[in-house]
């Protein structure tokens, strides 16, 4: 493969974005270039400042387009596909690139490509490859709403930890590096325990584990404490006044403890207390790898965990509330409205709940919107504002 297989998007101006009325977002995705991503072939798309509704039958590629756009935010598939699964059938690589522009005409480019043969991923921002992939996360400033979000609520703790990790990696400086360092230390420490290498070698990893892990714990705890009220408000608005709340269930004892110093002390104490058990089980027993974010319903004064006792509608509403909180977090971190990607997110909601979600989204999410719908009549969000594009067999028609 030639050295230039990841090429970049030139700096360009899009006058339409500059002419946007004052209620337009300060930052918009102006252009997307896609090459051999799933069934999308090779396409160059100019995105209107207000966004666009993509209409088409199922299995035509609408979700693939949303997936390609969001790839520029995290450089991973929000549908949990591996990079090699994103390359079109029979192809060797895919590439996605975008231009993000503010109201003054200043633009920056983001590009990502993956080569199946060498299993190589390359990312660039304004033509420069970052030292670490994590340094380029969040350049798009996007949040995706999808029916798949219900897994965060319905499945095990790892799904909720993943949600926290993505939100905090995109919004909290230093979080991703602390998480990566923690995972590295945890992996090495567990290897020492599995192979029974002795206490000295196990403890050699404790300092790095505790310092990085305490930072992860402190930031997770802080986010849930700060955003819990917002979650409850969003849930109540969508659920017709029903109550739900967020709570933090840490993988170590934090009663009466908050902040980084408190987490450090609690973690060190927990490792000392579990040392004998770790030698028997040959794994690290405490830490953020065992955290959970608990979502509870208030049912006539009883707090019931939604994962066990919530209905399908309640779980989907909780998942949407988490995305609204994520959007608010990204908005505050970036200083502008996020790009909202809506992939048929209301399909499984009842009519009354769906209307309340739409009302909330119209009021809360004032930024650029890209959404998908199976038919034109299903485009209810910004019905009279968004241009309509149709998709058939992966190809966009405007």
Buried (B, 14 or more C-beta within 10 A) or exposed (E): EEEEBBBBBEEEEBEBBEEBEEEBBBBBBBBBBBBBBBBBBEBEBEBBBBBBBBBBEEEBBBBBBBBBBBBBBBBBBBBEEEBEEBBBEEBBBBBBBBBBBBBEEEBBBBBBBBBBEEEBBBBBBEBEBEEEBBBBBBBBBBBBBBBBBBBBBBEEBEBBBBBBBBBBBBBBEEBBBBBBBBBBBBEBBBBBBEEEEEEEBBBBBBEBBBBBBBBBBBBBBBBBEEBBEBBBBBBBBBBEEEEBBBBBEBBBEBEEBEEBEBBBEBBBEBBEEBEEEBEEEEEBBBBBBBBBBBBBBBBEEEBBEBBEEBEEBBBBBBBBBBBBBBBBBBBEBBEBBBBBBBBBBBEEBEEEBBBBBBEBBEEBBBBBBBBBBBEEEBBBBBEEEBEEBBBEEBBBEE
